[in-house]
Every structure is written in C-alpha cells, then in structure tokens.
Amino acid sequence: MLYIEDSYLKQFNGNIININENKIILNNTIFFGKSGGQPGDTGTFYINGKKINIIDTIKDSENNIIHVSENNSELKVGQEVKGEIDWEKRYKHMRMHSALHVLCSVIPYGVTGGQIGLEKSRLDFDIKDNQINKDEIQNNLNILMKKEHIIDYKWITLEELDKQPELVRTMSVKPPRISGKIRLVKIGNLDLQPCGGTHVRNTNEIGNIFIQKIENKGKKNRRINIILN
C-alpha cells in the first residue's frame, strides 16, 4: 500500500500476483481500497500495450487491495503492470478526508459514521444530551482554517493505543492495523487520531470548509454535511 507513506503518488509499477475473474491483486499499489468511509480509487492499468480500466478498488477479508477491472482478458499472474490513478478524484477525496478530521477537532463527541464524497462529505456524531449550533461550528472552522497546519503521520503499537483510548474517535470502526501497527494522522495541534486513509500535506490545500446542513439521525445522532469551495 504505497499510498500509506505518500498519498501524492500518481503512477507506479507492480506485478500481478493473483487474478479472480475481473479482480486483480498486485504485489504493491497506490490504489486506495474502499474503507473507513473513503471510496476506492479508479484509474488505468497498462499491460503489454493494452489499456485496462479500473472501475473500483476494494479490500478483501485479509486486507488485500483488490483492483476491479472493466475487462482483463488474457491477463496472467506475473505480468508487469503500470498503474495510474484518477488523480483529480483522489485529490478531492484527500481534501475531503482531511477536512473531516478538522471538523472532528471542533466537535468533541464520538463519531458514529461517515462518508467521503466528491461534492459533499459527512460525519455523524453521538452528541448525547448536548446541543450543537451550525453557525458556531462554522465560525470555529473559519478560525482554524486561517492558519496553515501541517498534516503528517505517526506510528504507534497496539499496546500504546490501548493506553490512549481517547485517540479513537470512531465508535463504529476499529482503527486500521498496518503490519501490526497503527498509523495516527496528526493535523498540527488540532487533531490526532488513527486513520488509514489518504490526506493532503497541509490544511491550506483543503480550501474553505462550509457546513451545508445538520440533520437529526435519531435522538442523539447528528449528521454534519460539509462542502468545499
């Protein structure tokens, strides 16, 4: 999963290690597999002069990255692949994902669900018996986004995470394990939480975050929808 260390890679070379109908596994990849509310990447494979469209990327039960192709006639295990992601789509997902982490920094409640999209994204919060105000949240976001905040990663062990349970914000999704460790995404001094998704390097790449609407999803759940300019 080359994107774990560098989300800005647009092209790569790999080799096919498994094929099952239109599902392809490589020995390495920059394609993000759908998980944690972030959609899977789409893009293109080039093999022996042939162009193969990748229409989705998912993960299997063993955390393997599965590239779902439009067609894969005559592909063989061992073949070398040049891959290229749809960068415009990926980069929008990166901006959206980082924006949701910034949103987490201004709402101090557990996250019960979320979804990243191209045009809008959302997080659901368990606000318990508290109240949240759209204008107040928007103002707090505006204050934070006036400054540039570096986004980088930190790795910890499972044992270290057990000692800091407050780091886990998502109540419905377990922190992703990568090679037995947990990757933390750190946004300046704003937010620090486990995440296996793709992010921008600096909050100035996100642009302005706008609260589109807040919806009631049950007695205690509130869904906050955001858009970017």
Secondary structure by P-SEA (a helix, b strand, c coil): cccccccccccbbbbbccccccbbbccccccccccccbbbbbbbbbcccbbbbbccccccccccccccccccccccccbbbbbbcaaaaaaaaaaaaaaaaaaaaacccccccccccccccccccccccbbbbaaaaaaaaaaaacbbbbbbcccccaaaaaacccccccccccccccccbbbbbbccccbbbbbcccccccccccccccccccccccccbbbbbbbcc
